[in-house]
Amino acid sequence: MDATYDKLVPAPTPDTQPYWDGLKEHRLRLQRCADCGKVRHYPRPMCDACWSMNTDWVDAAGTGTVHSWTITHYAFHPGWKGELPYILLTVDLPEGVRLNAQARGIPESALRVGLPVKVGFEAVTEELTLPVFESA
């Protein structure tokens, strides 16, 4: 944990707070429509399948496969300069949604579509834990 975390941080809303709370507890939680059952990510107030405003939350398996990735060589914010280059993965979760997060411990040479990964949890401040992806 870094007491001087100098990167941009999310501002949780009532719709996203359960997601952030779950990460802090080392649980990947996903929002689900309480009426039709569709899982969605990023959390939002209304289901895009049935327009219901009723939601609940489910624990995700915490696994997935790489859909795509980028290797960042230019810091869009000064806080990331020291981490360059870094890998950002887009991962297909078995729950039917995609999640973006940084890769940890996965060499560039190992990247491929379909690579199995698992979610990890990185506490960056006392109040903020971020998801990362590691080799499964």
N, C-alpha and C positions, 0 to 999 in steps of 0.2 A: 504494500500500500504506500502511496506517495502523498505526503501531506502538502506538497507543492504541485499538485497536478495542474498543469497549465494548458490543458487542451479544452476544446469546446465540450460541454456536457449537455445531456438532454434535460429538458424541463418536463418532468412527468405531469400528466393531466389526469383527471379522474378516470378517463378511459384507459390510460396506459399504466397507471400506478400498480395494478396487480402484476403486470409483466416485470417491472423494475423490482418490486418486492420479492418476486419469485427468484430473480437472479441473485439478489442479496442472500437468499436462503439456499443458493446453489441448486435451484430448480428452474428448468426452462418451462414456463407456463405460456399457453397459447389461448387466445380468446376463441370462444365457440358460440355460435348462435344457439340460444336456448330453445328456439322453435324448430328450425330445420336441421340443426346439427352441423352446419358447415363451419369448419375451422378457418380462421382468418388471421393474417399477420400482415402488416402492422395493426395493432388494436385500433378500433374505431367504433363510433356509437351505433352504426346501423349495418345490418347484414346486406351484402350486395347481391345475395341470392333471393331472399324473400322479403327484404326491407324491414325485418323485425328489429326492434330496439332492445330486445331481451337477450342478454348475454350471460354466459358462465365461463369458467376457466378450466382447462385441463392441463395436466402435466404431460409434456412431450417426452418421447422416448429418449431424446438427447443424442440421437444418431442421425446420420444423413449421408448423402453422396454429393460430391462436388458437381455443380451444374456449370459454373464458370468461375473465372478469377481475373483479377487485375494485379499488376505489380506496380506499385506507386513509387515513382522516382522523384516527384516534386511535391513538396509540402504545401498544401493549400492553406495551412495555418502554421504559424511558427512553432507551436507546441509539438508538431510531428517531425520537425527537422531531424532530431536525434534518432529517429526510428527508420529513416530511409535506408534502403528501399524496404517496403513492407508489402505483404500479400493480403489482399482483401478477397475473401471467398463468397460466392453465392452458392448456397447449399440447399438441395432439395431434401425436405424433411419427410418422413413417412406419413406424417399427418396431412400432407397435401399442400403445404405452403413452402415458401423459400425464405431463408434467413441469410442476411449479410453479416459477416464478422471477420475479424482479422485471423489469419492463420498463425499458429504457434507451433514451432518445432517441425514444420513441414518444409523440406527443402524445395526450392523452385524446380529442381530436376525431377521431383516425385509427383508434381502436379499433373493431373489428367482428369478428364471428364469421367465421372463415375467413381472417383476415389472415395473410399469409405472414410468418414470422419466422425468424431464425437465432439459434443460441446464441452468446453471447459469454462471456468468462471474466474475472472480476474478482478479482484477488488482493487479499485484504483483510488478510492477515497473511503472514508468510513460509511458514507451514504450511497456510494455508487459502485456497483459491480457490473462488469460488461461481459457479454459472451465472447468466447474465442473458439476456434476450431483446431483440434489436434488430430493426429492420425488415429484411426480406430484400431 
